[in-house]
Amino acid sequence: MFRLWAKIWKENHLIKDMVVENDQTDMTRTKKIFAAMDTICYEFDLSKPIWLDSTVADFKKHDRTRFLQDNFVDRIDFDYLEIHVIEED
């Protein structure tokens, strides 16, 4: 089971969160992450964030990253979107 936790933060307060699960065994980890991001962006009504080099490096190192205003083309009304892999087989 693959589970990704997404959280929207504003002024150090958790505004929204959700967990996306994926139990498909034929998908690579990268495809599971991108599929989860599609679901998160749809549920939170966000444009898809841009994966900057610093975002990718942070995610590779910690299985967690933050998408700030620089990662979005559209204006966001929160401080950042954080994603975190919480379970992975």
PyMOL Python script that loads the backbone (N, CA, C, O; Angstrom):
from pymol import cmd

cmd.read_pdbstr("""\
ATOM      1  N   MET A   1       0.843  -1.176   0.000  1.00  0.00           N
ATOM      2  CA  MET A   1       0.000   0.000   0.000  1.00  0.00           C
ATOM      3  C   MET A   1       0.891   1.243   0.000  1.00  0.00           C
ATOM      4  O   MET A   1       1.854   1.327   0.762  1.00  0.00           O
ATOM      5  N   PHE A   2       0.565   2.185  -0.844  1.00  0.00           N
ATOM      6  CA  PHE A   2       1.258   3.466  -0.911  1.00  0.00           C
ATOM      7  C   PHE A   2       0.296   4.541  -0.423  1.00  0.00           C
ATOM      8  O   PHE A   2      -0.833   4.637  -0.904  1.00  0.00           O
ATOM      9  N   ARG A   3       0.746   5.351   0.537  1.00  0.00           N
ATOM     10  CA  ARG A   3      -0.105   6.428   1.074  1.00  0.00           C
ATOM     11  C   ARG A   3       0.683   7.722   1.112  1.00  0.00           C
ATOM     12  O   ARG A   3       1.815   7.769   1.594  1.00  0.00           O
ATOM     13  N   LEU A   4       0.057   8.779   0.590  1.00  0.00           N
ATOM     14  CA  LEU A   4       0.662  10.105   0.560  1.00  0.00           C
ATOM     15  C   LEU A   4      -0.263  11.063   1.299  1.00  0.00           C
ATOM     16  O   LEU A   4      -1.457  11.134   1.011  1.00  0.00           O
ATOM     17  N   TRP A   5       0.295  11.795   2.250  1.00  0.00           N
ATOM     18  CA  TRP A   5      -0.474  12.734   3.060  1.00  0.00           C
ATOM     19  C   TRP A   5      -0.207  14.137   2.538  1.00  0.00           C
ATOM     20  O   TRP A   5       0.948  14.550   2.427  1.00  0.00           O
ATOM     21  N   ALA A   6      -1.255  14.865   2.221  1.00  0.00           N
ATOM     22  CA  ALA A   6      -1.135  16.239   1.735  1.00  0.00           C
ATOM     23  C   ALA A   6      -1.765  17.183   2.750  1.00  0.00           C
ATOM     24  O   ALA A   6      -2.836  16.914   3.293  1.00  0.00           O
ATOM     25  N   LYS A   7      -1.068  18.306   2.997  1.00  0.00           N
ATOM     26  CA  LYS A   7      -1.544  19.277   3.991  1.00  0.00           C
ATOM     27  C   LYS A   7      -1.366  20.682   3.437  1.00  0.00           C
ATOM     28  O   LYS A   7      -0.335  21.004   2.847  1.00  0.00           O
ATOM     29  N   ILE A   8      -2.375  21.506   3.633  1.00  0.00           N
ATOM     30  CA  ILE A   8      -2.279  22.916   3.282  1.00  0.00           C
ATOM     31  C   ILE A   8      -2.144  23.715   4.569  1.00  0.00           C
ATOM     32  O   ILE A   8      -2.947  23.574   5.491  1.00  0.00           O
ATOM     33  N   TRP A   9      -1.111  24.560   4.618  1.00  0.00           N
ATOM     34  CA  TRP A   9      -0.789  25.350   5.800  1.00  0.00           C
ATOM     35  C   TRP A   9      -0.917  26.841   5.499  1.00  0.00           C
ATOM     36  O   TRP A   9      -0.534  27.307   4.426  1.00  0.00           O
ATOM     37  N   LYS A  10      -1.455  27.568   6.453  1.00  0.00           N
ATOM     38  CA  LYS A  10      -1.519  29.026   6.357  1.00  0.00           C
ATOM     39  C   LYS A  10      -1.301  29.594   7.755  1.00  0.00           C
ATOM     40  O   LYS A  10      -2.026  29.260   8.692  1.00  0.00           O
ATOM     41  N   GLU A  11      -0.292  30.458   7.885  1.00  0.00           N
ATOM     42  CA  GLU A  11       0.050  31.091   9.153  1.00  0.00           C
ATOM     43  C   GLU A  11       0.204  30.056  10.284  1.00  0.00           C
ATOM     44  O   GLU A  11      -0.320  30.235  11.384  1.00  0.00           O
ATOM     45  N   ASN A  12       0.926  28.985   9.986  1.00  0.00           N
ATOM     46  CA  ASN A  12       1.216  27.898  10.934  1.00  0.00           C
ATOM     47  C   ASN A  12      -0.021  27.148  11.413  1.00  0.00           C
ATOM     48  O   ASN A  12       0.007  26.524  12.474  1.00  0.00           O
ATOM     49  N   HIS A  13      -1.094  27.200  10.651  1.00  0.00           N
ATOM     50  CA  HIS A  13      -2.298  26.439  10.967  1.00  0.00           C
ATOM     51  C   HIS A  13      -2.604  25.487   9.810  1.00  0.00           C
ATOM     52  O   HIS A  13      -2.517  25.856   8.639  1.00  0.00           O
ATOM     53  N   LEU A  14      -2.955  24.277  10.163  1.00  0.00           N
ATOM     54  CA  LEU A  14      -3.368  23.297   9.171  1.00  0.00           C
ATOM     55  C   LEU A  14      -4.770  23.662   8.699  1.00  0.00           C
ATOM     56  O   LEU A  14      -5.711  23.676   9.493  1.00  0.00           O
ATOM     57  N   ILE A  15      -4.909  23.955   7.424  1.00  0.00           N
ATOM     58  CA  ILE A  15      -6.186  24.376   6.858  1.00  0.00           C
ATOM     59  C   ILE A  15      -6.966  23.175   6.307  1.00  0.00           C
ATOM     60  O   ILE A  15      -8.150  23.003   6.599  1.00  0.00           O
ATOM     61  N   LYS A  16      -6.282  22.352   5.507  1.00  0.00           N
ATOM     62  CA  LYS A  16      -6.896  21.164   4.907  1.00  0.00           C
ATOM     63  C   LYS A  16      -5.865  20.054   4.887  1.00  0.00           C
ATOM     64  O   LYS A  16      -4.662  20.309   4.839  1.00  0.00           O
ATOM     65  N   ASP A  17      -6.343  18.826   4.924  1.00  0.00           N
ATOM     66  CA  ASP A  17      -5.451  17.701   4.709  1.00  0.00           C
ATOM     67  C   ASP A  17      -6.236  16.536   4.141  1.00  0.00           C
ATOM     68  O   ASP A  17      -7.459  16.463   4.260  1.00  0.00           O
ATOM     69  N   MET A  18      -5.506  15.636   3.526  1.00  0.00           N
ATOM     70  CA  MET A  18      -6.108  14.421   2.985  1.00  0.00           C
ATOM     71  C   MET A  18      -5.010  13.383   2.787  1.00  0.00           C
ATOM     72  O   MET A  18      -3.831  13.719   2.673  1.00  0.00           O
ATOM     73  N   VAL A  19      -5.414  12.131   2.748  1.00  0.00           N
ATOM     74  CA  VAL A  19      -4.499  11.025   2.484  1.00  0.00           C
ATOM     75  C   VAL A  19      -4.968  10.340   1.206  1.00  0.00           C
ATOM     76  O   VAL A  19      -6.143  10.004   1.056  1.00  0.00           O
ATOM     77  N   VAL A  20      -4.025  10.140   0.292  1.00  0.00           N
ATOM     78  CA  VAL A  20      -4.308   9.452  -0.963  1.00  0.00           C
ATOM     79  C   VAL A  20      -3.663   8.077  -0.880  1.00  0.00           C
ATOM     80  O   VAL A  20      -2.476   7.952  -0.581  1.00  0.00           O
ATOM     81  N   GLU A  21      -4.458   7.046  -1.148  1.00  0.00           N
ATOM     82  CA  GLU A  21      -3.957   5.670  -1.108  1.00  0.00           C
ATOM     83  C   GLU A  21      -3.899   5.096  -2.513  1.00  0.00           C
ATOM     84  O   GLU A  21      -4.727   5.420  -3.364  1.00  0.00           O
ATOM     85  N   ASN A  22      -2.916   4.246  -2.745  1.00  0.00           N
ATOM     86  CA  ASN A  22      -2.775   3.572  -4.032  1.00  0.00           C
ATOM     87  C   ASN A  22      -2.235   2.181  -3.764  1.00  0.00           C
ATOM     88  O   ASN A  22      -1.131   2.027  -3.241  1.00  0.00           O
ATOM     89  N   ASP A  23      -3.008   1.169  -4.121  1.00  0.00           N
ATOM     90  CA  ASP A  23      -2.562  -0.204  -3.893  1.00  0.00           C
ATOM     91  C   ASP A  23      -2.256  -0.937  -5.200  1.00  0.00           C
ATOM     92  O   ASP A  23      -2.153  -2.163  -5.210  1.00  0.00           O
ATOM     93  N   GLN A  24      -2.109  -0.198  -6.296  1.00  0.00           N
ATOM     94  CA  GLN A  24      -1.771  -0.826  -7.574  1.00  0.00           C
ATOM     95  C   GLN A  24      -0.311  -1.256  -7.554  1.00  0.00           C
ATOM     96  O   GLN A  24       0.578  -0.465  -7.236  1.00  0.00           O
ATOM     97  N   THR A  25      -0.076  -2.505  -7.894  1.00  0.00           N
ATOM     98  CA  THR A  25       1.285  -3.036  -7.850  1.00  0.00           C
ATOM     99  C   THR A  25       2.018  -2.861  -9.171  1.00  0.00           C
ATOM    100  O   THR A  25       3.237  -3.026  -9.227  1.00  0.00           O
ATOM    101  N   ASP A  26       1.291  -2.530 -10.237  1.00  0.00           N
ATOM    102  CA  ASP A  26       1.920  -2.408 -11.553  1.00  0.00           C
ATOM    103  C   ASP A  26       2.447  -0.999 -11.836  1.00  0.00           C
ATOM    104  O   ASP A  26       2.991  -0.752 -12.913  1.00  0.00           O
ATOM    105  N   MET A  27       2.294  -0.078 -10.888  1.00  0.00           N
ATOM    106  CA  MET A  27       2.759   1.295 -11.067  1.00  0.00           C
ATOM    107  C   MET A  27       4.090   1.513 -10.358  1.00  0.00           C
ATOM    108  O   MET A  27       4.334   0.942  -9.294  1.00  0.00           O
ATOM    109  N   THR A  28       4.942   2.332 -10.944  1.00  0.00           N
ATOM    110  CA  THR A  28       6.194   2.695 -10.280  1.00  0.00           C
ATOM    111  C   THR A  28       5.899   3.714  -9.185  1.00  0.00           C
ATOM    112  O   THR A  28       4.817   4.299  -9.137  1.00  0.00           O
ATOM    113  N   ARG A  29       6.868   3.915  -8.317  1.00  0.00           N
ATOM    114  CA  ARG A  29       6.701   4.891  -7.225  1.00  0.00           C
ATOM    115  C   ARG A  29       6.439   6.286  -7.788  1.00  0.00           C
ATOM    116  O   ARG A  29       5.577   7.008  -7.287  1.00  0.00           O
ATOM    117  N   THR A  30       7.176   6.661  -8.820  1.00  0.00           N
ATOM    118  CA  THR A  30       7.008   7.987  -9.429  1.00  0.00           C
ATOM    119  C   THR A  30       5.601   8.165  -9.974  1.00  0.00           C
ATOM    120  O   THR A  30       4.991   9.218  -9.794  1.00  0.00           O
ATOM    121  N   LYS A  31       5.088   7.150 -10.634  1.00  0.00           N
ATOM    122  CA  LYS A  31       3.726   7.239 -11.182  1.00  0.00           C
ATOM    123  C   LYS A  31       2.688   7.328 -10.071  1.00  0.00           C
ATOM    124  O   LYS A  31       1.676   8.015 -10.213  1.00  0.00           O
ATOM    125  N   LYS A  32       2.939   6.631  -8.963  1.00  0.00           N
ATOM    126  CA  LYS A  32       2.017   6.717  -7.824  1.00  0.00           C
ATOM    127  C   LYS A  32       2.014   8.124  -7.231  1.00  0.00           C
ATOM    128  O   LYS A  32       0.965   8.644  -6.853  1.00  0.00           O
ATOM    129  N   ILE A  33       3.192   8.731  -7.155  1.00  0.00           N
ATOM    130  CA  ILE A  33       3.293  10.089  -6.619  1.00  0.00           C
ATOM    131  C   ILE A  33       2.560  11.072  -7.514  1.00  0.00           C
ATOM    132  O   ILE A  33       1.802  11.907  -7.019  1.00  0.00           O
ATOM    133  N   PHE A  34       2.769  10.990  -8.820  1.00  0.00           N
ATOM    134  CA  PHE A  34       2.103  11.903  -9.744  1.00  0.00           C
ATOM    135  C   PHE A  34       0.595  11.671  -9.788  1.00  0.00           C
ATOM    136  O   PHE A  34      -0.171  12.626  -9.914  1.00  0.00           O
ATOM    137  N   ALA A  35       0.162  10.424  -9.686  1.00  0.00           N
ATOM    138  CA  ALA A  35      -1.279  10.131  -9.637  1.00  0.00           C
ATOM    139  C   ALA A  35      -1.882  10.710  -8.356  1.00  0.00           C
ATOM    140  O   ALA A  35      -2.982  11.264  -8.377  1.00  0.00           O
ATOM    141  N   ALA A  36      -1.163  10.581  -7.251  1.00  0.00           N
ATOM    142  CA  ALA A  36      -1.639  11.150  -5.990  1.00  0.00           C
ATOM    143  C   ALA A  36      -1.708  12.674  -6.077  1.00  0.00           C
ATOM    144  O   ALA A  36      -2.653  13.282  -5.574  1.00  0.00           O
ATOM    145  N   MET A  37      -0.715  13.292  -6.712  1.00  0.00           N
ATOM    146  CA  MET A  37      -0.719  14.747  -6.876  1.00  0.00           C
ATOM    147  C   MET A  37      -1.900  15.203  -7.726  1.00  0.00           C
ATOM    148  O   MET A  37      -2.495  16.246  -7.450  1.00  0.00           O
ATOM    149  N   ASP A  38      -2.244  14.437  -8.753  1.00  0.00           N
ATOM    150  CA  ASP A  38      -3.427  14.755  -9.560  1.00  0.00           C
ATOM    151  C   ASP A  38      -4.685  14.749  -8.693  1.00  0.00           C
ATOM    152  O   ASP A  38      -5.519  15.650  -8.791  1.00  0.00           O
ATOM    153  N   THR A  39      -4.815  13.740  -7.853  1.00  0.00           N
ATOM    154  CA  THR A  39      -5.968  13.630  -6.962  1.00  0.00           C
ATOM    155  C   THR A  39      -5.995  14.780  -5.957  1.00  0.00           C
ATOM    156  O   THR A  39      -7.048  15.372  -5.717  1.00  0.00           O
ATOM    157  N   ILE A  40      -4.862  15.090  -5.383  1.00  0.00           N
ATOM    158  CA  ILE A  40      -4.762  16.171  -4.403  1.00  0.00           C
ATOM    159  C   ILE A  40      -5.150  17.504  -5.033  1.00  0.00           C
ATOM    160  O   ILE A  40      -5.944  18.254  -4.466  1.00  0.00           O
ATOM    161  N   CYS A  41      -4.598  17.794  -6.188  1.00  0.00           N
ATOM    162  CA  CYS A  41      -4.892  19.067  -6.854  1.00  0.00           C
ATOM    163  C   CYS A  41      -6.363  19.163  -7.241  1.00  0.00           C
ATOM    164  O   CYS A  41      -6.953  20.242  -7.174  1.00  0.00           O
ATOM    165  N   TYR A  42      -6.952  18.052  -7.643  1.00  0.00           N
ATOM    166  CA  TYR A  42      -8.373  18.059  -7.974  1.00  0.00           C
ATOM    167  C   TYR A  42      -9.223  18.315  -6.720  1.00  0.00           C
ATOM    168  O   TYR A  42     -10.128  19.150  -6.740  1.00  0.00           O
ATOM    169  N   GLU A  43      -8.929  17.598  -5.637  1.00  0.00           N
ATOM    170  CA  GLU A  43      -9.711  17.733  -4.405  1.00  0.00           C
ATOM    171  C   GLU A  43      -9.550  19.107  -3.755  1.00  0.00           C
ATOM    172  O   GLU A  43     -10.505  19.649  -3.199  1.00  0.00           O
ATOM    173  N   PHE A  44      -8.347  19.666  -3.825  1.00  0.00           N
ATOM    174  CA  PHE A  44      -8.088  20.976  -3.229  1.00  0.00           C
ATOM    175  C   PHE A  44      -8.336  22.124  -4.211  1.00  0.00           C
ATOM    176  O   PHE A  44      -8.169  23.291  -3.856  1.00  0.00           O
ATOM    177  N   ASP A  45      -8.732  21.799  -5.433  1.00  0.00           N
ATOM    178  CA  ASP A  45      -8.991  22.787  -6.481  1.00  0.00           C
ATOM    179  C   ASP A  45      -7.773  23.686  -6.717  1.00  0.00           C
ATOM    180  O   ASP A  45      -7.859  24.912  -6.660  1.00  0.00           O
ATOM    181  N   LEU A  46      -6.634  23.031  -6.984  1.00  0.00           N
ATOM    182  CA  LEU A  46      -5.367  23.723  -7.223  1.00  0.00           C
ATOM    183  C   LEU A  46      -4.843  23.405  -8.610  1.00  0.00           C
ATOM    184  O   LEU A  46      -5.148  22.358  -9.181  1.00  0.00           O
ATOM    185  N   SER A  47      -4.051  24.322  -9.144  1.00  0.00           N
ATOM    186  CA  SER A  47      -3.303  23.986 -10.347  1.00  0.00           C
ATOM    187  C   SER A  47      -2.154  23.070  -9.922  1.00  0.00           C
ATOM    188  O   SER A  47      -1.745  23.078  -8.761  1.00  0.00           O
ATOM    189  N   LYS A  48      -1.645  22.293 -10.852  1.00  0.00           N
ATOM    190  CA  LYS A  48      -0.554  21.380 -10.511  1.00  0.00           C
ATOM    191  C   LYS A  48       0.718  22.178 -10.258  1.00  0.00           C
ATOM    192  O   LYS A  48       1.075  23.044 -11.057  1.00  0.00           O
ATOM    193  N   PRO A  49       1.398  21.897  -9.165  1.00  0.00           N
ATOM    194  CA  PRO A  49       2.634  22.630  -8.869  1.00  0.00           C
ATOM    195  C   PRO A  49       3.788  22.165  -9.753  1.00  0.00           C
ATOM    196  O   PRO A  49       3.790  21.050 -10.275  1.00  0.00           O
ATOM    197  N   ILE A  50       4.746  23.033  -9.900  1.00  0.00           N
ATOM    198  CA  ILE A  50       5.952  22.738 -10.663  1.00  0.00           C
ATOM    199  C   ILE A  50       6.982  22.151  -9.701  1.00  0.00           C
ATOM    200  O   ILE A  50       7.227  22.694  -8.623  1.00  0.00           O
ATOM    201  N   TRP A  51       7.580  21.032 -10.111  1.00  0.00           N
ATOM    202  CA  TRP A  51       8.610  20.403  -9.291  1.00  0.00           C
ATOM    203  C   TRP A  51       9.949  21.071  -9.595  1.00  0.00           C
ATOM    204  O   TRP A  51      10.595  20.738 -10.588  1.00  0.00           O
ATOM    205  N   LEU A  52      10.361  21.995  -8.763  1.00  0.00           N
ATOM    206  CA  LEU A  52      11.655  22.650  -8.912  1.00  0.00           C
ATOM    207  C   LEU A  52      12.759  21.712  -8.420  1.00  0.00           C
ATOM    208  O   LEU A  52      12.488  20.737  -7.719  1.00  0.00           O
ATOM    209  N   ASP A  53      13.996  22.012  -8.791  1.00  0.00           N
ATOM    210  CA  ASP A  53      15.123  21.165  -8.376  1.00  0.00           C
ATOM    211  C   ASP A  53      15.195  21.022  -6.858  1.00  0.00           C
ATOM    212  O   ASP A  53      15.457  19.936  -6.341  1.00  0.00           O
ATOM    213  N   SER A  54      14.963  22.116  -6.156  1.00  0.00           N
ATOM    214  CA  SER A  54      15.008  22.067  -4.689  1.00  0.00           C
ATOM    215  C   SER A  54      13.874  21.210  -4.123  1.00  0.00           C
ATOM    216  O   SER A  54      14.051  20.532  -3.111  1.00  0.00           O
ATOM    217  N   THR A  55      12.718  21.241  -4.775  1.00  0.00           N
ATOM    218  CA  THR A  55      11.579  20.429  -4.339  1.00  0.00           C
ATOM    219  C   THR A  55      11.887  18.948  -4.524  1.00  0.00           C
ATOM    220  O   THR A  55      11.624  18.135  -3.637  1.00  0.00           O
ATOM    221  N   VAL A  56      12.443  18.606  -5.673  1.00  0.00           N
ATOM    222  CA  VAL A  56      12.797  17.208  -5.960  1.00  0.00           C
ATOM    223  C   VAL A  56      13.869  16.716  -4.995  1.00  0.00           C
ATOM    224  O   VAL A  56      13.771  15.608  -4.468  1.00  0.00           O
ATOM    225  N   ALA A  57      14.884  17.531  -4.762  1.00  0.00           N
ATOM    226  CA  ALA A  57      15.969  17.137  -3.856  1.00  0.00           C
ATOM    227  C   ALA A  57      15.450  16.911  -2.437  1.00  0.00           C
ATOM    228  O   ALA A  57      15.832  15.945  -1.776  1.00  0.00           O
ATOM    229  N   ASP A  58      14.585  17.800  -1.979  1.00  0.00           N
ATOM    230  CA  ASP A  58      14.004  17.673  -0.640  1.00  0.00           C
ATOM    231  C   ASP A  58      13.149  16.407  -0.535  1.00  0.00           C
ATOM    232  O   ASP A  58      13.190  15.706   0.475  1.00  0.00           O
ATOM    233  N   PHE A  59      12.375  16.122  -1.585  1.00  0.00           N
ATOM    234  CA  PHE A  59      11.516  14.938  -1.576  1.00  0.00           C
ATOM    235  C   PHE A  59      12.343  13.653  -1.595  1.00  0.00           C
ATOM    236  O   PHE A  59      12.019  12.694  -0.893  1.00  0.00           O
ATOM    237  N   LYS A  60      13.400  13.633  -2.391  1.00  0.00           N
ATOM    238  CA  LYS A  60      14.261  12.450  -2.454  1.00  0.00           C
ATOM    239  C   LYS A  60      14.931  12.174  -1.109  1.00  0.00           C
ATOM    240  O   LYS A  60      15.089  11.022  -0.705  1.00  0.00           O
ATOM    241  N   LYS A  61      15.319  13.240  -0.431  1.00  0.00           N
ATOM    242  CA  LYS A  61      16.056  13.093   0.825  1.00  0.00           C
ATOM    243  C   LYS A  61      15.158  12.720   1.999  1.00  0.00           C
ATOM    244  O   LYS A  61      15.547  11.916   2.845  1.00  0.00           O
ATOM    245  N   HIS A  62      13.952  13.302   2.058  1.00  0.00           N
ATOM    246  CA  HIS A  62      13.115  13.154   3.246  1.00  0.00           C
ATOM    247  C   HIS A  62      11.760  12.488   3.006  1.00  0.00           C
ATOM    248  O   HIS A  62      11.016  12.275   3.962  1.00  0.00           O
ATOM    249  N   ASP A  63      11.416  12.152   1.752  1.00  0.00           N
ATOM    250  CA  ASP A  63      10.073  11.659   1.402  1.00  0.00           C
ATOM    251  C   ASP A  63       9.004  12.665   1.810  1.00  0.00           C
ATOM    252  O   ASP A  63       7.874  12.292   2.124  1.00  0.00           O
ATOM    253  N   ARG A  64       9.370  13.932   1.803  1.00  0.00           N
ATOM    254  CA  ARG A  64       8.468  15.020   2.183  1.00  0.00           C
ATOM    255  C   ARG A  64       8.973  16.281   1.480  1.00  0.00           C
ATOM    256  O   ARG A  64      10.179  16.479   1.330  1.00  0.00           O
ATOM    257  N   THR A  65       8.044  17.121   1.054  1.00  0.00           N
ATOM    258  CA  THR A  65       8.443  18.405   0.468  1.00  0.00           C
ATOM    259  C   THR A  65       7.320  19.410   0.600  1.00  0.00           C
ATOM    260  O   THR A  65       6.180  19.063   0.908  1.00  0.00           O
ATOM    261  N   ARG A  66       7.666  20.661   0.360  1.00  0.00           N
ATOM    262  CA  ARG A  66       6.697  21.750   0.411  1.00  0.00           C
ATOM    263  C   ARG A  66       6.660  22.460  -0.941  1.00  0.00           C
ATOM    264  O   ARG A  66       7.693  22.731  -1.554  1.00  0.00           O
ATOM    265  N   PHE A  67       5.457  22.747  -1.377  1.00  0.00           N
ATOM    266  CA  PHE A  67       5.259  23.529  -2.589  1.00  0.00           C
ATOM    267  C   PHE A  67       4.840  24.927  -2.160  1.00  0.00           C
ATOM    268  O   PHE A  67       3.759  25.115  -1.602  1.00  0.00           O
ATOM    269  N   LEU A  68       5.705  25.911  -2.425  1.00  0.00           N
ATOM    270  CA  LEU A  68       5.460  27.296  -2.066  1.00  0.00           C
ATOM    271  C   LEU A  68       4.852  28.041  -3.251  1.00  0.00           C
ATOM    272  O   LEU A  68       4.563  27.432  -4.281  1.00  0.00           O
ATOM    273  N   GLN A  69       4.658  29.329  -3.118  1.00  0.00           N
ATOM    274  CA  GLN A  69       4.109  30.137  -4.206  1.00  0.00           C
ATOM    275  C   GLN A  69       4.951  29.999  -5.472  1.00  0.00           C
ATOM    276  O   GLN A  69       4.398  30.000  -6.571  1.00  0.00           O
ATOM    277  N   ASP A  70       6.262  29.880  -5.347  1.00  0.00           N
ATOM    278  CA  ASP A  70       7.147  29.747  -6.511  1.00  0.00           C
ATOM    279  C   ASP A  70       6.857  28.499  -7.329  1.00  0.00           C
ATOM    280  O   ASP A  70       7.186  28.448  -8.514  1.00  0.00           O
ATOM    281  N   ASN A  71       6.248  27.498  -6.718  1.00  0.00           N
ATOM    282  CA  ASN A  71       5.943  26.252  -7.418  1.00  0.00           C
ATOM    283  C   ASN A  71       4.641  26.316  -8.206  1.00  0.00           C
ATOM    284  O   ASN A  71       4.365  25.427  -9.011  1.00  0.00           O
ATOM    285  N   PHE A  72       3.848  27.342  -7.990  1.00  0.00           N
ATOM    286  CA  PHE A  72       2.540  27.447  -8.640  1.00  0.00           C
ATOM    287  C   PHE A  72       2.528  28.595  -9.638  1.00  0.00           C
ATOM    288  O   PHE A  72       3.105  29.652  -9.383  1.00  0.00           O
ATOM    289  N   VAL A  73       1.877  28.390 -10.764  1.00  0.00           N
ATOM    290  CA  VAL A  73       1.700  29.445 -11.752  1.00  0.00           C
ATOM    291  C   VAL A  73       0.628  30.413 -11.253  1.00  0.00           C
ATOM    292  O   VAL A  73       0.781  31.630 -11.351  1.00  0.00           O
ATOM    293  N   ASP A  74      -0.451  29.858 -10.719  1.00  0.00           N
ATOM    294  CA  ASP A  74      -1.549  30.672 -10.181  1.00  0.00           C
ATOM    295  C   ASP A  74      -1.194  31.168  -8.785  1.00  0.00           C
ATOM    296  O   ASP A  74      -0.324  30.616  -8.111  1.00  0.00           O
ATOM    297  N   ARG A  75      -1.880  32.208  -8.373  1.00  0.00           N
ATOM    298  CA  ARG A  75      -1.721  32.744  -7.014  1.00  0.00           C
ATOM    299  C   ARG A  75      -2.397  31.789  -6.028  1.00  0.00           C
ATOM    300  O   ARG A  75      -3.505  31.318  -6.286  1.00  0.00           O
ATOM    301  N   ILE A  76      -1.741  31.500  -4.901  1.00  0.00           N
ATOM    302  CA  ILE A  76      -2.335  30.624  -3.887  1.00  0.00           C
ATOM    303  C   ILE A  76      -2.689  31.460  -2.661  1.00  0.00           C
ATOM    304  O   ILE A  76      -2.039  32.467  -2.380  1.00  0.00           O
ATOM    305  N   ASP A  77      -3.717  31.041  -1.940  1.00  0.00           N
ATOM    306  CA  ASP A  77      -4.154  31.797  -0.758  1.00  0.00           C
ATOM    307  C   ASP A  77      -3.749  31.098   0.541  1.00  0.00           C
ATOM    308  O   ASP A  77      -4.434  31.218   1.557  1.00  0.00           O
ATOM    309  N   PHE A  78      -2.650  30.379   0.501  1.00  0.00           N
ATOM    310  CA  PHE A  78      -2.097  29.702   1.674  1.00  0.00           C
ATOM    311  C   PHE A  78      -0.583  29.816   1.601  1.00  0.00           C
ATOM    312  O   PHE A  78      -0.042  30.277   0.596  1.00  0.00           O
ATOM    313  N   ASP A  79       0.096  29.404   2.645  1.00  0.00           N
ATOM    314  CA  ASP A  79       1.555  29.529   2.683  1.00  0.00           C
ATOM    315  C   ASP A  79       2.263  28.435   1.876  1.00  0.00           C
ATOM    316  O   ASP A  79       3.179  28.712   1.103  1.00  0.00           O
ATOM    317  N   TYR A  80       1.822  27.191   2.070  1.00  0.00           N
ATOM    318  CA  TYR A  80       2.432  26.097   1.310  1.00  0.00           C
ATOM    319  C   TYR A  80       1.572  24.842   1.366  1.00  0.00           C
ATOM    320  O   TYR A  80       0.746  24.659   2.259  1.00  0.00           O
ATOM    321  N   LEU A  81       1.801  23.985   0.373  1.00  0.00           N
ATOM    322  CA  LEU A  81       1.222  22.645   0.312  1.00  0.00           C
ATOM    323  C   LEU A  81       2.358  21.688   0.626  1.00  0.00           C
ATOM    324  O   LEU A  81       3.398  21.707  -0.033  1.00  0.00           O
ATOM    325  N   GLU A  82       2.157  20.856   1.629  1.00  0.00           N
ATOM    326  CA  GLU A  82       3.181  19.890   2.023  1.00  0.00           C
ATOM    327  C   GLU A  82       2.686  18.487   1.693  1.00  0.00           C
ATOM    328  O   GLU A  82       1.534  18.143   1.961  1.00  0.00           O
ATOM    329  N   ILE A  83       3.576  17.676   1.104  1.00  0.00           N
ATOM    330  CA  ILE A  83       3.228  16.274   0.872  1.00  0.00           C
ATOM    331  C   ILE A  83       4.260  15.415   1.600  1.00  0.00           C
ATOM    332  O   ILE A  83       5.419  15.798   1.757  1.00  0.00           O
ATOM    333  N   HIS A  84       3.803  14.247   2.037  1.00  0.00           N
ATOM    334  CA  HIS A  84       4.639  13.375   2.851  1.00  0.00           C
ATOM    335  C   HIS A  84       4.229  11.929   2.585  1.00  0.00           C
ATOM    336  O   HIS A  84       3.057  11.582   2.733  1.00  0.00           O
ATOM    337  N   VAL A  85       5.173  11.092   2.198  1.00  0.00           N
ATOM    338  CA  VAL A  85       4.894   9.674   2.029  1.00  0.00           C
ATOM    339  C   VAL A  85       4.835   9.064   3.426  1.00  0.00           C
ATOM    340  O   VAL A  85       5.816   9.102   4.169  1.00  0.00           O
ATOM    341  N   ILE A  86       3.667   8.496   3.782  1.00  0.00           N
ATOM    342  CA  ILE A  86       3.524   7.946   5.118  1.00  0.00           C
ATOM    343  C   ILE A  86       3.533   6.431   5.151  1.00  0.00           C
ATOM    344  O   ILE A  86       3.701   5.832   6.213  1.00  0.00           O
ATOM    345  N   GLU A  87       3.351   5.801   3.986  1.00  0.00           N
ATOM    346  CA  GLU A  87       3.417   4.339   3.937  1.00  0.00           C
ATOM    347  C   GLU A  87       3.802   3.927   2.534  1.00  0.00           C
ATOM    348  O   GLU A  87       3.319   4.476   1.543  1.00  0.00           O
ATOM    349  N   GLU A  88       4.682   2.951   2.478  1.00  0.00           N
ATOM    350  CA  GLU A  88       5.153   2.473   1.192  1.00  0.00           C
ATOM    351  C   GLU A  88       5.600   1.025   1.324  1.00  0.00           C
ATOM    352  O   GLU A  88       6.389   0.689   2.207  1.00  0.00           O
ATOM    353  N   ASP A  89       5.097   0.176   0.452  1.00  0.00           N
ATOM    354  CA  ASP A  89       5.519  -1.235   0.472  1.00  0.00           C
ATOM    355  C   ASP A  89       6.709  -1.461  -0.406  1.00  0.00           C
ATOM    356  O   ASP A  89       7.196  -2.586  -0.508  1.00  0.00           O
TER     357      ASP A  89
END
""", "prot")
cmd.dss("prot")
cmd.show_as("cartoon", "prot")
cmd.util.cbc("prot")
cmd.orient("prot")
